[in-house]
Amino acid sequence: MEKREQLYEGKAKKVFKTDDPNLLIVSYKDDATAFNGEKKGTIAAKGAVNNRVSNHMMSLLEKEGIKTHYVETLNDRETLVRSVEIIPLEVIMRNIAAGSLSKRLGLPEGTKLSVPVLEYCYKKDELGDPMINNYHIKAMGLATEEELQVIESMAFAINAFMTQYFKTVNIELIDFKIEFGRTPEGEVILADEISPDTCRFWDTNTNEKLDKDRFRRDLGNVEEAYQEVLKRLLGDH
Ligand code: UDP
């Protein structure tokens, strides 16, 4: 599949057209940003790690019956995906308190939540991605009630699968952010990425952070943490 003109460049990925209007090529960058773009840097080989980790997770989720945009890995950094209209929501699932939830509710990081918590943020950089609820989403026409029901049930199913899967490689899935898109037929499918940029991963035995918090908080060994996640999921190849 040939890469045609660039459609879009985001903070961590570029998106290209192909000759097939239903398919796009995503190219993962090493650029890293945090705090709504205020902190910028690069993480060596991050693009290749995120591409491989995300494609691995999407393939496993497909086997679990979760529809995703993933079609085919093209090379180290590039993947063929289905073209969808992104629903402008950050869908966040949390199992253990961390990050903005800890701040907002005064729950120390590491506090187990007795049930998984779903949150929505409105994807809008100028507003700093504010948290919203189902009523805001429907009132603003971002998604319908039917779409929200699909998103919610998919988000819980994805969380249940990923939590148990990551445990098998000694990783606790603290929280993560996913995005959904609409196909031309109006079906809601999982899009964007699942990677150490978008999930919090803690080593089960040591609680060592294996995710973007190492970059956000200047904890060091950022590249090594990303490589470690890849190695635990895919071995040394
Ligand atoms: N997250 C993300 N993109 C964002 C905001 C959050 O991928 O723009 C992920 C983040 O990596 C974490 C989860 O969503 O795994 C929850 O993030 P939180 O709301 O705690 O915000 P943060 O502390 O990352 O600002």
Residues whose N, C-alpha, C, O or C-beta is under 5 A from the ligand:
A	BS01	UDP	I92 A98 G99 S100 L101 D175 F176 K177 D197 T198 C199 R200
